[in-house]
């Protein structure tokens, strides 16, 4: 009689095959984020990522193709963290002040986080040698966030709530105002410790400055 094979957490019968695949993919992305941040892109070892996440190199290659594909997934995950919680269709019913505060609060808390600061340092160190990484980040994170905000701003222009000639430029200005000195500090490795009240004050100031320039008078 053959002994029953023990199951791992990922192979638990309570998970369907697709769910197990998603769990495995998530663990690899989490492990890759840690290794990329610690070692840099070029020096990052796929074997180390697999050892940290569990599984095999064959699974990693099947899910992500290669190291660039895995880095793409890491950046996409960080971008999703910013955008997935923002339901722009729900924001349509809110005033620009309320909507921009919600957008700004989440964006600001993300860009001052240690992990995002570390990813920015990684990109700066690798961008010249590997320009493709820079393009992945700009397309998936920066430009995606700006485009989504620009679409919201255009909807408010159409409702005559705002007076903006170029919504993409205006969105870029707003995101830039939210970065400020704190983003640079985080990018240089400093831990930015701000209370919720301090973060909200910073965001409210950026929102007020933005609306002072673009609200109908």
Helices and strands as residue ranges (DSSP letters): H 17-39, H 46-53, H 57-64, H 67-83, H 88-91, H 96-111, H 114-126, H 131-137, I 138-142, H 143-158, H 167-187, H 196-214
